[in-house]
């Protein structure tokens, strides 16, 4: 199976590139792709950049250049539910925009003419939940918007609109929307780097990258090695 993996930041891409065998690198337009293998699957790894537009543009180019069988968005996210701790994982059963409003007649978070909630691929979702790992893995709703959430009032607004939301990021819904349009199976697999609303929240995020990132991405490696060779 040919699997496209999209990260937002170079720090996330570096963690995953170290896991690939038989690596080759290729540049097309503004994006660089690292192609390699994990067990029986071909992996195309790309860094799209932070935010919704970068994520959408990168996803389209990944599909156009490589025609992957599925796409996985991975990296970090903020945990917005009390059940989550730093280094836990959230896997997207559903994905929604937390900063979209197209007016009356549409649900909050819905791009007019599209579903409010984009569905994660069930096979990939169940594969993630069944991993044999010490890391706590939670399945549920990931909320996406073009903002790093630091303010408690912003967090409260997201939870008011989407009380079932587990995590926030800045890319997953855009990637999910493009995959929906192109009919590519998709899932987001996100490590919790911080918990917005907590005391010293940004310090928590910095500490993750300084002290925990290397250990935390082992669970991503476990997930990639567990993926089936077809959907």
PyMOL commands that place a pseudoatom at each C-alpha (Angstrom):
pseudoatom trace, name=CA, resn=UNK, resi=1, chain=A, elem=C, hetatm=0, pos=[0.000, 0.000, 0.000]
pseudoatom trace, name=CA, resn=UNK, resi=2, chain=A, elem=C, hetatm=0, pos=[1.185, 3.518, -0.794]
pseudoatom trace, name=CA, resn=UNK, resi=3, chain=A, elem=C, hetatm=0, pos=[0.653, 5.766, 2.229]
pseudoatom trace, name=CA, resn=UNK, resi=4, chain=A, elem=C, hetatm=0, pos=[0.968, 9.543, 2.211]
pseudoatom trace, name=CA, resn=UNK, resi=5, chain=A, elem=C, hetatm=0, pos=[1.968, 11.047, 5.555]
pseudoatom trace, name=CA, resn=UNK, resi=6, chain=A, elem=C, hetatm=0, pos=[1.629, 14.780, 6.113]
pseudoatom trace, name=CA, resn=UNK, resi=7, chain=A, elem=C, hetatm=0, pos=[3.258, 16.741, 8.933]
pseudoatom trace, name=CA, resn=UNK, resi=8, chain=A, elem=C, hetatm=0, pos=[3.061, 20.473, 9.522]
pseudoatom trace, name=CA, resn=UNK, resi=9, chain=A, elem=C, hetatm=0, pos=[6.463, 21.156, 11.050]
pseudoatom trace, name=CA, resn=UNK, resi=10, chain=A, elem=C, hetatm=0, pos=[10.043, 20.111, 10.276]
pseudoatom trace, name=CA, resn=UNK, resi=11, chain=A, elem=C, hetatm=0, pos=[10.444, 18.802, 13.841]
pseudoatom trace, name=CA, resn=UNK, resi=12, chain=A, elem=C, hetatm=0, pos=[7.565, 16.378, 13.223]
pseudoatom trace, name=CA, resn=UNK, resi=13, chain=A, elem=C, hetatm=0, pos=[8.882, 15.357, 9.810]
pseudoatom trace, name=CA, resn=UNK, resi=14, chain=A, elem=C, hetatm=0, pos=[12.359, 14.671, 11.208]
pseudoatom trace, name=CA, resn=UNK, resi=15, chain=A, elem=C, hetatm=0, pos=[10.964, 12.273, 13.804]
pseudoatom trace, name=CA, resn=UNK, resi=16, chain=A, elem=C, hetatm=0, pos=[9.197, 10.230, 11.118]
pseudoatom trace, name=CA, resn=UNK, resi=17, chain=A, elem=C, hetatm=0, pos=[11.928, 10.352, 8.465]
pseudoatom trace, name=CA, resn=UNK, resi=18, chain=A, elem=C, hetatm=0, pos=[14.240, 8.526, 10.866]
pseudoatom trace, name=CA, resn=UNK, resi=19, chain=A, elem=C, hetatm=0, pos=[11.879, 5.547, 10.730]
pseudoatom trace, name=CA, resn=UNK, resi=20, chain=A, elem=C, hetatm=0, pos=[11.996, 5.047, 6.939]
pseudoatom trace, name=CA, resn=UNK, resi=21, chain=A, elem=C, hetatm=0, pos=[14.180, 2.548, 5.098]
pseudoatom trace, name=CA, resn=UNK, resi=22, chain=A, elem=C, hetatm=0, pos=[15.531, 2.967, 1.536]
pseudoatom trace, name=CA, resn=UNK, resi=23, chain=A, elem=C, hetatm=0, pos=[14.911, 6.715, 1.618]
pseudoatom trace, name=CA, resn=UNK, resi=24, chain=A, elem=C, hetatm=0, pos=[14.933, 8.943, -1.450]
pseudoatom trace, name=CA, resn=UNK, resi=25, chain=A, elem=C, hetatm=0, pos=[14.138, 12.651, -1.577]
pseudoatom trace, name=CA, resn=UNK, resi=26, chain=A, elem=C, hetatm=0, pos=[12.314, 14.588, -4.290]
pseudoatom trace, name=CA, resn=UNK, resi=27, chain=A, elem=C, hetatm=0, pos=[11.264, 18.219, -4.602]
pseudoatom trace, name=CA, resn=UNK, resi=28, chain=A, elem=C, hetatm=0, pos=[8.192, 19.330, -6.552]
pseudoatom trace, name=CA, resn=UNK, resi=29, chain=A, elem=C, hetatm=0, pos=[7.263, 23.013, -6.419]
pseudoatom trace, name=CA, resn=UNK, resi=30, chain=A, elem=C, hetatm=0, pos=[7.389, 24.283, -2.824]
pseudoatom trace, name=CA, resn=UNK, resi=31, chain=A, elem=C, hetatm=0, pos=[7.229, 20.819, -1.250]
pseudoatom trace, name=CA, resn=UNK, resi=32, chain=A, elem=C, hetatm=0, pos=[9.882, 18.195, -0.555]
pseudoatom trace, name=CA, resn=UNK, resi=33, chain=A, elem=C, hetatm=0, pos=[8.869, 14.537, -0.370]
pseudoatom trace, name=CA, resn=UNK, resi=34, chain=A, elem=C, hetatm=0, pos=[10.777, 11.745, 1.342]
pseudoatom trace, name=CA, resn=UNK, resi=35, chain=A, elem=C, hetatm=0, pos=[9.884, 8.320, -0.023]
pseudoatom trace, name=CA, resn=UNK, resi=36, chain=A, elem=C, hetatm=0, pos=[10.803, 5.097, 1.757]
pseudoatom trace, name=CA, resn=UNK, resi=37, chain=A, elem=C, hetatm=0, pos=[9.493, 1.897, 3.279]
pseudoatom trace, name=CA, resn=UNK, resi=38, chain=A, elem=C, hetatm=0, pos=[8.097, 0.749, 6.592]
pseudoatom trace, name=CA, resn=UNK, resi=39, chain=A, elem=C, hetatm=0, pos=[7.641, -3.018, 6.513]
pseudoatom trace, name=CA, resn=UNK, resi=40, chain=A, elem=C, hetatm=0, pos=[5.519, -3.898, 3.456]
pseudoatom trace, name=CA, resn=UNK, resi=41, chain=A, elem=C, hetatm=0, pos=[4.241, -0.377, 2.745]
pseudoatom trace, name=CA, resn=UNK, resi=42, chain=A, elem=C, hetatm=0, pos=[5.629, 2.494, 0.680]
pseudoatom trace, name=CA, resn=UNK, resi=43, chain=A, elem=C, hetatm=0, pos=[5.619, 5.764, 2.607]
pseudoatom trace, name=CA, resn=UNK, resi=44, chain=A, elem=C, hetatm=0, pos=[5.612, 9.250, 1.083]
pseudoatom trace, name=CA, resn=UNK, resi=45, chain=A, elem=C, hetatm=0, pos=[6.392, 11.757, 3.809]
pseudoatom trace, name=CA, resn=UNK, resi=46, chain=A, elem=C, hetatm=0, pos=[5.903, 15.486, 3.312]
pseudoatom trace, name=CA, resn=UNK, resi=47, chain=A, elem=C, hetatm=0, pos=[5.957, 18.632, 5.413]
pseudoatom trace, name=CA, resn=UNK, resi=48, chain=A, elem=C, hetatm=0, pos=[3.113, 20.912, 4.326]
pseudoatom trace, name=CA, resn=UNK, resi=49, chain=A, elem=C, hetatm=0, pos=[3.664, 23.847, 6.688]
pseudoatom trace, name=CA, resn=UNK, resi=50, chain=A, elem=C, hetatm=0, pos=[1.434, 25.148, 9.454]
pseudoatom trace, name=CA, resn=UNK, resi=51, chain=A, elem=C, hetatm=0, pos=[-2.221, 26.048, 8.947]
pseudoatom trace, name=CA, resn=UNK, resi=52, chain=A, elem=C, hetatm=0, pos=[-5.212, 25.180, 6.806]
pseudoatom trace, name=CA, resn=UNK, resi=53, chain=A, elem=C, hetatm=0, pos=[-4.120, 26.627, 3.454]
pseudoatom trace, name=CA, resn=UNK, resi=54, chain=A, elem=C, hetatm=0, pos=[-0.684, 25.007, 3.595]
pseudoatom trace, name=CA, resn=UNK, resi=55, chain=A, elem=C, hetatm=0, pos=[-2.305, 21.716, 4.575]
pseudoatom trace, name=CA, resn=UNK, resi=56, chain=A, elem=C, hetatm=0, pos=[-4.818, 21.802, 1.715]
pseudoatom trace, name=CA, resn=UNK, resi=57, chain=A, elem=C, hetatm=0, pos=[-2.215, 22.794, -0.885]
pseudoatom trace, name=CA, resn=UNK, resi=58, chain=A, elem=C, hetatm=0, pos=[0.168, 20.101, 0.304]
pseudoatom trace, name=CA, resn=UNK, resi=59, chain=A, elem=C, hetatm=0, pos=[-2.525, 17.431, 0.244]
pseudoatom trace, name=CA, resn=UNK, resi=60, chain=A, elem=C, hetatm=0, pos=[-3.555, 18.243, -3.321]
pseudoatom trace, name=CA, resn=UNK, resi=61, chain=A, elem=C, hetatm=0, pos=[0.071, 18.101, -4.494]
pseudoatom trace, name=CA, resn=UNK, resi=62, chain=A, elem=C, hetatm=0, pos=[0.684, 14.837, -2.652]
pseudoatom trace, name=CA, resn=UNK, resi=63, chain=A, elem=C, hetatm=0, pos=[-2.339, 13.272, -4.343]
pseudoatom trace, name=CA, resn=UNK, resi=64, chain=A, elem=C, hetatm=0, pos=[-1.414, 14.694, -7.751]
pseudoatom trace, name=CA, resn=UNK, resi=65, chain=A, elem=C, hetatm=0, pos=[2.199, 13.511, -7.629]
pseudoatom trace, name=CA, resn=UNK, resi=66, chain=A, elem=C, hetatm=0, pos=[1.872, 10.130, -5.903]
pseudoatom trace, name=CA, resn=UNK, resi=67, chain=A, elem=C, hetatm=0, pos=[-1.768, 8.896, -5.991]
pseudoatom trace, name=CA, resn=UNK, resi=68, chain=A, elem=C, hetatm=0, pos=[-1.592, 7.410, -2.460]
pseudoatom trace, name=CA, resn=UNK, resi=69, chain=A, elem=C, hetatm=0, pos=[-3.989, 4.701, -1.300]
pseudoatom trace, name=CA, resn=UNK, resi=70, chain=A, elem=C, hetatm=0, pos=[-4.568, 6.622, 1.927]
pseudoatom trace, name=CA, resn=UNK, resi=71, chain=A, elem=C, hetatm=0, pos=[-3.323, 9.717, 3.739]
pseudoatom trace, name=CA, resn=UNK, resi=72, chain=A, elem=C, hetatm=0, pos=[-2.401, 10.132, 7.403]
pseudoatom trace, name=CA, resn=UNK, resi=73, chain=A, elem=C, hetatm=0, pos=[-1.955, 13.466, 9.133]
pseudoatom trace, name=CA, resn=UNK, resi=74, chain=A, elem=C, hetatm=0, pos=[0.366, 13.127, 12.089]
pseudoatom trace, name=CA, resn=UNK, resi=75, chain=A, elem=C, hetatm=0, pos=[2.226, 15.348, 14.499]
pseudoatom trace, name=CA, resn=UNK, resi=76, chain=A, elem=C, hetatm=0, pos=[1.080, 17.129, 17.630]
pseudoatom trace, name=CA, resn=UNK, resi=77, chain=A, elem=C, hetatm=0, pos=[-2.167, 18.640, 18.885]
pseudoatom trace, name=CA, resn=UNK, resi=78, chain=A, elem=C, hetatm=0, pos=[-3.527, 20.370, 21.954]
pseudoatom trace, name=CA, resn=UNK, resi=79, chain=A, elem=C, hetatm=0, pos=[-5.658, 18.277, 24.286]
pseudoatom trace, name=CA, resn=UNK, resi=80, chain=A, elem=C, hetatm=0, pos=[-8.980, 19.909, 25.172]
pseudoatom trace, name=CA, resn=UNK, resi=81, chain=A, elem=C, hetatm=0, pos=[-10.629, 17.181, 27.220]
pseudoatom trace, name=CA, resn=UNK, resi=82, chain=A, elem=C, hetatm=0, pos=[-9.947, 16.417, 30.870]
pseudoatom trace, name=CA, resn=UNK, resi=83, chain=A, elem=C, hetatm=0, pos=[-9.286, 12.760, 30.042]
pseudoatom trace, name=CA, resn=UNK, resi=84, chain=A, elem=C, hetatm=0, pos=[-6.129, 13.676, 28.098]
pseudoatom trace, name=CA, resn=UNK, resi=85, chain=A, elem=C, hetatm=0, pos=[-2.551, 14.031, 29.286]
pseudoatom trace, name=CA, resn=UNK, resi=86, chain=A, elem=C, hetatm=0, pos=[0.581, 15.169, 27.470]
pseudoatom trace, name=CA, resn=UNK, resi=87, chain=A, elem=C, hetatm=0, pos=[1.956, 12.285, 25.338]
pseudoatom trace, name=CA, resn=UNK, resi=88, chain=A, elem=C, hetatm=0, pos=[-1.469, 10.635, 24.950]
pseudoatom trace, name=CA, resn=UNK, resi=89, chain=A, elem=C, hetatm=0, pos=[-2.667, 10.084, 21.368]
pseudoatom trace, name=CA, resn=UNK, resi=90, chain=A, elem=C, hetatm=0, pos=[-5.932, 11.181, 19.760]
pseudoatom trace, name=CA, resn=UNK, resi=91, chain=A, elem=C, hetatm=0, pos=[-7.078, 9.400, 16.591]
pseudoatom trace, name=CA, resn=UNK, resi=92, chain=A, elem=C, hetatm=0, pos=[-9.757, 11.023, 14.458]
pseudoatom trace, name=CA, resn=UNK, resi=93, chain=A, elem=C, hetatm=0, pos=[-13.045, 9.208, 14.279]
pseudoatom trace, name=CA, resn=UNK, resi=94, chain=A, elem=C, hetatm=0, pos=[-14.341, 12.579, 13.057]
pseudoatom trace, name=CA, resn=UNK, resi=95, chain=A, elem=C, hetatm=0, pos=[-12.796, 15.948, 12.177]
pseudoatom trace, name=CA, resn=UNK, resi=96, chain=A, elem=C, hetatm=0, pos=[-14.430, 19.389, 12.153]
pseudoatom trace, name=CA, resn=UNK, resi=97, chain=A, elem=C, hetatm=0, pos=[-13.487, 23.054, 11.680]
pseudoatom trace, name=CA, resn=UNK, resi=98, chain=A, elem=C, hetatm=0, pos=[-13.884, 25.031, 14.904]
pseudoatom trace, name=CA, resn=UNK, resi=99, chain=A, elem=C, hetatm=0, pos=[-13.529, 28.425, 13.165]
pseudoatom trace, name=CA, resn=UNK, resi=100, chain=A, elem=C, hetatm=0, pos=[-15.959, 28.183, 10.214]
pseudoatom trace, name=CA, resn=UNK, resi=101, chain=A, elem=C, hetatm=0, pos=[-19.398, 29.770, 9.925]
pseudoatom trace, name=CA, resn=UNK, resi=102, chain=A, elem=C, hetatm=0, pos=[-21.066, 30.015, 6.501]
pseudoatom trace, name=CA, resn=UNK, resi=103, chain=A, elem=C, hetatm=0, pos=[-24.271, 31.626, 7.723]
pseudoatom trace, name=CA, resn=UNK, resi=104, chain=A, elem=C, hetatm=0, pos=[-27.818, 30.595, 8.420]
pseudoatom trace, name=CA, resn=UNK, resi=105, chain=A, elem=C, hetatm=0, pos=[-28.801, 27.217, 7.027]
pseudoatom trace, name=CA, resn=UNK, resi=106, chain=A, elem=C, hetatm=0, pos=[-25.405, 25.716, 7.822]
pseudoatom trace, name=CA, resn=UNK, resi=107, chain=A, elem=C, hetatm=0, pos=[-24.175, 24.070, 10.994]
pseudoatom trace, name=CA, resn=UNK, resi=108, chain=A, elem=C, hetatm=0, pos=[-21.367, 25.791, 12.856]
pseudoatom trace, name=CA, resn=UNK, resi=109, chain=A, elem=C, hetatm=0, pos=[-18.112, 24.357, 11.492]
pseudoatom trace, name=CA, resn=UNK, resi=110, chain=A, elem=C, hetatm=0, pos=[-19.672, 23.372, 8.158]
pseudoatom trace, name=CA, resn=UNK, resi=111, chain=A, elem=C, hetatm=0, pos=[-18.363, 24.506, 4.780]
pseudoatom trace, name=CA, resn=UNK, resi=112, chain=A, elem=C, hetatm=0, pos=[-21.544, 24.991, 2.756]
pseudoatom trace, name=CA, resn=UNK, resi=113, chain=A, elem=C, hetatm=0, pos=[-22.226, 21.984, 0.548]
pseudoatom trace, name=CA, resn=UNK, resi=114, chain=A, elem=C, hetatm=0, pos=[-19.897, 19.692, 2.514]
pseudoatom trace, name=CA, resn=UNK, resi=115, chain=A, elem=C, hetatm=0, pos=[-20.392, 17.538, 5.615]
pseudoatom trace, name=CA, resn=UNK, resi=116, chain=A, elem=C, hetatm=0, pos=[-19.995, 19.239, 8.979]
pseudoatom trace, name=CA, resn=UNK, resi=117, chain=A, elem=C, hetatm=0, pos=[-17.926, 16.311, 10.216]
pseudoatom trace, name=CA, resn=UNK, resi=118, chain=A, elem=C, hetatm=0, pos=[-15.402, 14.492, 8.028]
pseudoatom trace, name=CA, resn=UNK, resi=119, chain=A, elem=C, hetatm=0, pos=[-15.120, 10.795, 8.890]
pseudoatom trace, name=CA, resn=UNK, resi=120, chain=A, elem=C, hetatm=0, pos=[-11.861, 9.017, 9.593]
pseudoatom trace, name=CA, resn=UNK, resi=121, chain=A, elem=C, hetatm=0, pos=[-11.308, 5.774, 7.717]
pseudoatom trace, name=CA, resn=UNK, resi=122, chain=A, elem=C, hetatm=0, pos=[-12.675, 2.933, 9.846]
pseudoatom trace, name=CA, resn=UNK, resi=123, chain=A, elem=C, hetatm=0, pos=[-9.888, 0.429, 9.057]
pseudoatom trace, name=CA, resn=UNK, resi=124, chain=A, elem=C, hetatm=0, pos=[-7.146, 2.920, 9.943]
pseudoatom trace, name=CA, resn=UNK, resi=125, chain=A, elem=C, hetatm=0, pos=[-9.102, 4.027, 13.021]
pseudoatom trace, name=CA, resn=UNK, resi=126, chain=A, elem=C, hetatm=0, pos=[-9.484, 0.493, 14.368]
pseudoatom trace, name=CA, resn=UNK, resi=127, chain=A, elem=C, hetatm=0, pos=[-5.831, -0.264, 13.620]
pseudoatom trace, name=CA, resn=UNK, resi=128, chain=A, elem=C, hetatm=0, pos=[-4.794, 2.713, 15.758]
pseudoatom trace, name=CA, resn=UNK, resi=129, chain=A, elem=C, hetatm=0, pos=[-7.098, 1.807, 18.645]
pseudoatom trace, name=CA, resn=UNK, resi=130, chain=A, elem=C, hetatm=0, pos=[-5.844, -1.790, 18.711]
pseudoatom trace, name=CA, resn=UNK, resi=131, chain=A, elem=C, hetatm=0, pos=[-2.136, -0.925, 19.105]
pseudoatom trace, name=CA, resn=UNK, resi=132, chain=A, elem=C, hetatm=0, pos=[-0.290, -2.793, 21.843]
pseudoatom trace, name=CA, resn=UNK, resi=133, chain=A, elem=C, hetatm=0, pos=[1.401, 0.172, 23.509]
pseudoatom trace, name=CA, resn=UNK, resi=134, chain=A, elem=C, hetatm=0, pos=[1.709, 1.771, 26.926]
pseudoatom trace, name=CA, resn=UNK, resi=135, chain=A, elem=C, hetatm=0, pos=[0.564, 5.084, 25.433]
pseudoatom trace, name=CA, resn=UNK, resi=136, chain=A, elem=C, hetatm=0, pos=[-3.102, 5.922, 26.018]
pseudoatom trace, name=CA, resn=UNK, resi=137, chain=A, elem=C, hetatm=0, pos=[-4.895, 6.145, 22.653]
pseudoatom trace, name=CA, resn=UNK, resi=138, chain=A, elem=C, hetatm=0, pos=[-8.249, 7.930, 22.456]
pseudoatom trace, name=CA, resn=UNK, resi=139, chain=A, elem=C, hetatm=0, pos=[-10.601, 7.912, 19.472]
pseudoatom trace, name=CA, resn=UNK, resi=140, chain=A, elem=C, hetatm=0, pos=[-12.916, 10.820, 18.818]
pseudoatom trace, name=CA, resn=UNK, resi=141, chain=A, elem=C, hetatm=0, pos=[-13.310, 14.326, 17.423]
pseudoatom trace, name=CA, resn=UNK, resi=142, chain=A, elem=C, hetatm=0, pos=[-10.403, 16.569, 16.373]
pseudoatom trace, name=CA, resn=UNK, resi=143, chain=A, elem=C, hetatm=0, pos=[-11.207, 20.266, 15.883]
pseudoatom trace, name=CA, resn=UNK, resi=144, chain=A, elem=C, hetatm=0, pos=[-9.181, 22.371, 13.433]
pseudoatom trace, name=CA, resn=UNK, resi=145, chain=A, elem=C, hetatm=0, pos=[-8.694, 26.118, 13.142]
pseudoatom trace, name=CA, resn=UNK, resi=146, chain=A, elem=C, hetatm=0, pos=[-6.070, 28.655, 12.117]
pseudoatom trace, name=CA, resn=UNK, resi=147, chain=A, elem=C, hetatm=0, pos=[-5.069, 29.548, 15.652]
pseudoatom trace, name=CA, resn=UNK, resi=148, chain=A, elem=C, hetatm=0, pos=[-2.800, 28.172, 18.363]
pseudoatom trace, name=CA, resn=UNK, resi=149, chain=A, elem=C, hetatm=0, pos=[-5.215, 28.037, 21.300]
pseudoatom trace, name=CA, resn=UNK, resi=150, chain=A, elem=C, hetatm=0, pos=[-3.822, 29.624, 24.460]
pseudoatom trace, name=CA, resn=UNK, resi=151, chain=A, elem=C, hetatm=0, pos=[-6.719, 31.558, 25.955]
pseudoatom trace, name=CA, resn=UNK, resi=152, chain=A, elem=C, hetatm=0, pos=[-9.135, 29.775, 28.264]
pseudoatom trace, name=CA, resn=UNK, resi=153, chain=A, elem=C, hetatm=0, pos=[-12.110, 31.670, 26.804]
pseudoatom trace, name=CA, resn=UNK, resi=154, chain=A, elem=C, hetatm=0, pos=[-11.227, 30.418, 23.313]
pseudoatom trace, name=CA, resn=UNK, resi=155, chain=A, elem=C, hetatm=0, pos=[-11.029, 26.880, 24.638]
pseudoatom trace, name=CA, resn=UNK, resi=156, chain=A, elem=C, hetatm=0, pos=[-14.398, 27.282, 26.340]
pseudoatom trace, name=CA, resn=UNK, resi=157, chain=A, elem=C, hetatm=0, pos=[-15.964, 28.479, 23.076]
pseudoatom trace, name=CA, resn=UNK, resi=158, chain=A, elem=C, hetatm=0, pos=[-14.652, 25.446, 21.182]
pseudoatom trace, name=CA, resn=UNK, resi=159, chain=A, elem=C, hetatm=0, pos=[-15.941, 23.100, 23.877]
pseudoatom trace, name=CA, resn=UNK, resi=160, chain=A, elem=C, hetatm=0, pos=[-19.300, 24.896, 23.860]
pseudoatom trace, name=CA, resn=UNK, resi=161, chain=A, elem=C, hetatm=0, pos=[-19.662, 24.367, 20.106]
pseudoatom trace, name=CA, resn=UNK, resi=162, chain=A, elem=C, hetatm=0, pos=[-18.153, 20.864, 20.116]
pseudoatom trace, name=CA, resn=UNK, resi=163, chain=A, elem=C, hetatm=0, pos=[-18.437, 19.394, 23.628]
pseudoatom trace, name=CA, resn=UNK, resi=164, chain=A, elem=C, hetatm=0, pos=[-17.241, 16.012, 22.362]
pseudoatom trace, name=CA, resn=UNK, resi=165, chain=A, elem=C, hetatm=0, pos=[-13.996, 17.531, 20.990]
pseudoatom trace, name=CA, resn=UNK, resi=166, chain=A, elem=C, hetatm=0, pos=[-10.813, 15.870, 22.240]
pseudoatom trace, name=CA, resn=UNK, resi=167, chain=A, elem=C, hetatm=0, pos=[-8.039, 17.826, 20.528]
pseudoatom trace, name=CA, resn=UNK, resi=168, chain=A, elem=C, hetatm=0, pos=[-7.297, 20.960, 18.508]
pseudoatom trace, name=CA, resn=UNK, resi=169, chain=A, elem=C, hetatm=0, pos=[-4.853, 21.382, 15.653]
pseudoatom trace, name=CA, resn=UNK, resi=170, chain=A, elem=C, hetatm=0, pos=[-4.349, 23.614, 12.609]
pseudoatom trace, name=CA, resn=UNK, resi=171, chain=A, elem=C, hetatm=0, pos=[-4.368, 21.146, 9.692]
pseudoatom trace, name=CA, resn=UNK, resi=172, chain=A, elem=C, hetatm=0, pos=[-6.469, 17.976, 10.068]
pseudoatom trace, name=CA, resn=UNK, resi=173, chain=A, elem=C, hetatm=0, pos=[-9.849, 19.242, 8.824]
pseudoatom trace, name=CA, resn=UNK, resi=174, chain=A, elem=C, hetatm=0, pos=[-8.302, 20.817, 5.724]
pseudoatom trace, name=CA, resn=UNK, resi=175, chain=A, elem=C, hetatm=0, pos=[-6.546, 17.575, 4.848]
pseudoatom trace, name=CA, resn=UNK, resi=176, chain=A, elem=C, hetatm=0, pos=[-9.752, 15.662, 5.571]
pseudoatom trace, name=CA, resn=UNK, resi=177, chain=A, elem=C, hetatm=0, pos=[-11.740, 17.989, 3.295]
pseudoatom trace, name=CA, resn=UNK, resi=178, chain=A, elem=C, hetatm=0, pos=[-9.349, 17.488, 0.375]
pseudoatom trace, name=CA, resn=UNK, resi=179, chain=A, elem=C, hetatm=0, pos=[-9.359, 13.721, 0.940]
pseudoatom trace, name=CA, resn=UNK, resi=180, chain=A, elem=C, hetatm=0, pos=[-13.172, 13.796, 0.977]
pseudoatom trace, name=CA, resn=UNK, resi=181, chain=A, elem=C, hetatm=0, pos=[-13.212, 15.619, -2.366]
pseudoatom trace, name=CA, resn=UNK, resi=182, chain=A, elem=C, hetatm=0, pos=[-10.680, 13.241, -3.928]
pseudoatom trace, name=CA, resn=UNK, resi=183, chain=A, elem=C, hetatm=0, pos=[-12.139, 10.131, -2.220]
pseudoatom trace, name=CA, resn=UNK, resi=184, chain=A, elem=C, hetatm=0, pos=[-8.898, 9.204, -0.468]
pseudoatom trace, name=CA, resn=UNK, resi=185, chain=A, elem=C, hetatm=0, pos=[-9.153, 7.336, 2.873]
pseudoatom trace, name=CA, resn=UNK, resi=186, chain=A, elem=C, hetatm=0, pos=[-7.835, 9.542, 5.676]
pseudoatom trace, name=CA, resn=UNK, resi=187, chain=A, elem=C, hetatm=0, pos=[-7.094, 9.605, 9.374]
pseudoatom trace, name=CA, resn=UNK, resi=188, chain=A, elem=C, hetatm=0, pos=[-5.384, 11.994, 11.773]
pseudoatom trace, name=CA, resn=UNK, resi=189, chain=A, elem=C, hetatm=0, pos=[-3.067, 10.503, 14.407]
pseudoatom trace, name=CA, resn=UNK, resi=190, chain=A, elem=C, hetatm=0, pos=[-2.008, 13.211, 16.848]
pseudoatom trace, name=CA, resn=UNK, resi=191, chain=A, elem=C, hetatm=0, pos=[0.220, 13.205, 19.926]
pseudoatom trace, name=CA, resn=UNK, resi=192, chain=A, elem=C, hetatm=0, pos=[-0.884, 15.552, 22.698]
pseudoatom trace, name=CA, resn=UNK, resi=193, chain=A, elem=C, hetatm=0, pos=[1.889, 18.110, 23.251]
pseudoatom trace, name=CA, resn=UNK, resi=194, chain=A, elem=C, hetatm=0, pos=[0.011, 20.496, 25.539]
pseudoatom trace, name=CA, resn=UNK, resi=195, chain=A, elem=C, hetatm=0, pos=[-3.352, 21.083, 27.171]
pseudoatom trace, name=CA, resn=UNK, resi=196, chain=A, elem=C, hetatm=0, pos=[-4.772, 24.560, 26.417]
pseudoatom trace, name=CA, resn=UNK, resi=197, chain=A, elem=C, hetatm=0, pos=[-6.267, 26.206, 29.478]
pseudoatom trace, name=CA, resn=UNK, resi=198, chain=A, elem=C, hetatm=0, pos=[-3.723, 24.643, 31.832]
pseudoatom trace, name=CA, resn=UNK, resi=199, chain=A, elem=C, hetatm=0, pos=[-1.422, 26.797, 33.937]
pseudoatom trace, name=CA, resn=UNK, resi=200, chain=A, elem=C, hetatm=0, pos=[1.857, 27.631, 32.133]
pseudoatom trace, name=CA, resn=UNK, resi=201, chain=A, elem=C, hetatm=0, pos=[0.401, 26.175, 28.956]
pseudoatom trace, name=CA, resn=UNK, resi=202, chain=A, elem=C, hetatm=0, pos=[3.027, 27.473, 26.496]
pseudoatom trace, name=CA, resn=UNK, resi=203, chain=A, elem=C, hetatm=0, pos=[5.808, 26.331, 28.813]
pseudoatom trace, name=CA, resn=UNK, resi=204, chain=A, elem=C, hetatm=0, pos=[4.168, 22.898, 28.718]
pseudoatom trace, name=CA, resn=UNK, resi=205, chain=A, elem=C, hetatm=0, pos=[4.342, 22.940, 24.900]
pseudoatom trace, name=CA, resn=UNK, resi=206, chain=A, elem=C, hetatm=0, pos=[8.011, 23.977, 24.912]
pseudoatom trace, name=CA, resn=UNK, resi=207, chain=A, elem=C, hetatm=0, pos=[8.868, 21.286, 27.449]
pseudoatom trace, name=CA, resn=UNK, resi=208, chain=A, elem=C, hetatm=0, pos=[7.270, 18.667, 25.194]
pseudoatom trace, name=CA, resn=UNK, resi=209, chain=A, elem=C, hetatm=0, pos=[9.659, 19.467, 22.345]
pseudoatom trace, name=CA, resn=UNK, resi=210, chain=A, elem=C, hetatm=0, pos=[12.614, 19.819, 24.685]
pseudoatom trace, name=CA, resn=UNK, resi=211, chain=A, elem=C, hetatm=0, pos=[12.162, 16.673, 26.742]
pseudoatom trace, name=CA, resn=UNK, resi=212, chain=A, elem=C, hetatm=0, pos=[9.440, 14.332, 25.462]
pseudoatom trace, name=CA, resn=UNK, resi=213, chain=A, elem=C, hetatm=0, pos=[9.230, 14.440, 21.662]
pseudoatom trace, name=CA, resn=UNK, resi=214, chain=A, elem=C, hetatm=0, pos=[11.748, 11.677, 20.925]
pseudoatom trace, name=CA, resn=UNK, resi=215, chain=A, elem=C, hetatm=0, pos=[9.972, 9.252, 23.254]
pseudoatom trace, name=CA, resn=UNK, resi=216, chain=A, elem=C, hetatm=0, pos=[6.476, 10.236, 22.197]
pseudoatom trace, name=CA, resn=UNK, resi=217, chain=A, elem=C, hetatm=0, pos=[6.948, 9.550, 18.476]
pseudoatom trace, name=CA, resn=UNK, resi=218, chain=A, elem=C, hetatm=0, pos=[7.692, 5.871, 19.162]
pseudoatom trace, name=CA, resn=UNK, resi=219, chain=A, elem=C, hetatm=0, pos=[3.926, 5.315, 19.259]
pseudoatom trace, name=CA, resn=UNK, resi=220, chain=A, elem=C, hetatm=0, pos=[3.658, 6.774, 15.745]
pseudoatom trace, name=CA, resn=UNK, resi=221, chain=A, elem=C, hetatm=0, pos=[6.302, 4.304, 14.592]
pseudoatom trace, name=CA, resn=UNK, resi=222, chain=A, elem=C, hetatm=0, pos=[4.302, 1.488, 16.192]
pseudoatom trace, name=CA, resn=UNK, resi=223, chain=A, elem=C, hetatm=0, pos=[1.184, 2.639, 14.333]
pseudoatom trace, name=CA, resn=UNK, resi=224, chain=A, elem=C, hetatm=0, pos=[2.942, 2.817, 10.966]
pseudoatom trace, name=CA, resn=UNK, resi=225, chain=A, elem=C, hetatm=0, pos=[4.408, -0.656, 11.416]
pseudoatom trace, name=CA, resn=UNK, resi=226, chain=A, elem=C, hetatm=0, pos=[0.956, -2.033, 12.273]
pseudoatom trace, name=CA, resn=UNK, resi=227, chain=A, elem=C, hetatm=0, pos=[-0.775, -0.686, 9.158]
pseudoatom trace, name=CA, resn=UNK, resi=228, chain=A, elem=C, hetatm=0, pos=[-2.237, -3.302, 6.790]
pseudoatom trace, name=CA, resn=UNK, resi=229, chain=A, elem=C, hetatm=0, pos=[-0.947, -3.673, 3.227]
pseudoatom trace, name=CA, resn=UNK, resi=230, chain=A, elem=C, hetatm=0, pos=[-4.389, -2.839, 1.819]
pseudoatom trace, name=CA, resn=UNK, resi=231, chain=A, elem=C, hetatm=0, pos=[-7.662, -1.241, 2.930]
for i in range(1, 231): cmd.bond("trace and resi %d" % i, "trace and resi %d" % (i + 1))
show_as sticks, trace
zoom trace
